[in-house]
Amino acid sequence: MNFNENTGWRRPLACVAMLALCVSVMAAESNPDDLIPFDKLDAAGQARVRLAVPGYTFYRKVQLAHPLVRSRYDVFEHVINHLDQCSIVAQPLKIVEYRSERQPDGSYFADNHKGAVGHIWPLRAVPGERLYYAHGDDREGKMVSGCAVVLFRYREKAPGVIEGELHAFVKIDSWVQKLLTILFTPIVTAVVDRRFNEVVDVPTRVAEESTANPAKVLAVIDAMPPKDREMVAEFRKLLATPEKKP
């Protein structure tokens, strides 16, 4: 191979390396790592976070489809704390076609039948904040595999109105995929927004429907097979009880 042939592939690689350096510098300057309450996690939670942070491919404040949730606060908290119960209710409401299934290790497994499959582990649950670790594959288009730490923050902006924000630290497994991620950032961030919206969008819609039409949702639950009714009995009891005001 002569010198001209070498420079033919070195130039684009040099450009990619420079882009990667710029992205790393930008991430360091904004210091989004400080968002993660690392010192408040147990040893297992810290170990999972370290799989993605530091060393993530990119950080993204996700553009939520529903940044404002019109829901009872207690109903909203229940569904984000029980993603399996939430998906059982969401299916007959035609909000989603797949279920999140609770695993023995405490994670939730889901396959949305549209290319995304993986596990999500709840790491921290305190008022106004949920922290998750996720690992999976996205087979839409080119297959991408990796992991992420996801921070969801929310607050009651007004009675019956909850405001949320979602932060994602994404680590792509393959170096080739990482370089493609940097080169096609607008496309990748759109996919990230869509995928991580699913983490909170289903609970959001279930909570809103349950608040706006509790009789309808109760009727849907009562028409479920016995096993499903048993799994969502706690949620049904909550929904049938008037919200307690402070």
Steps between C-alpha positions, in 0.01 A plus 500: 500500500650838400487828692204637305299190579585538868386859511175397334381324813700698756324828428147379578625314808676815618177696453307239696760509778472879516121475519529248779738728688262796461208297629705383800610855580143630477378227734778575746427873498127454565583236768164317485646220718421718803131428443543140614464454880783246503579524872135426588497163323576163655798296381298312237357825362842663486638198314227525237551873456874443446416283198398818318625799701769618456582385149161563339494568126273799544265674740153612397226697672211318336227699329192362673182449300297583813706728728180594686294214645140565605455238765445423864843508659452170687377323187794628298752388762340156520528428128862617473583281799328193351577487129366145475161596646500808280545298180225255600257794522644670191435204268117492515498882493677473160787714626762233431510153344774343711561439869782572742566187700658506845805271524640319808795745516262796531534618142222544246530328162320630194490439125301767317488287180626803307872439534575581863553230761669519839497522877462798732605494867356752750795633702348780708146602588447811712230769479546687175778283361553160341834361380526201264767293330406354162666253265373376168505493121336723244457315173323777311719558196857409598517296819633698797564357844598678816399620843379818663440672830166680496401769750135606519409803710150629560310745718144611554491830313135563593223285650449214258789608274839326521804632314774255402847496350705205379879469475678214320866399508546260210795266446525322165680165507683502165764757398363496147154578632646776719661669199178474302316647798726804496472543123121468497417674828167661387365161389627320809363756746157470337512122550618547861213741569251252356637196687542663839165675473354150519636467856268773629246546220302181574472575876410859413215399273369237740507752786322766294229261379451361851460852639272628225284184471537290818169317445612391154835373625338319793262329258795399280677350802188313612471343153855363510584131542533401870881487494526854359240632744701357785819666378339845482285466814712756685460752218125438483466563873691828466292614204172420675606708803466881482834680501614609842567872508762640740 
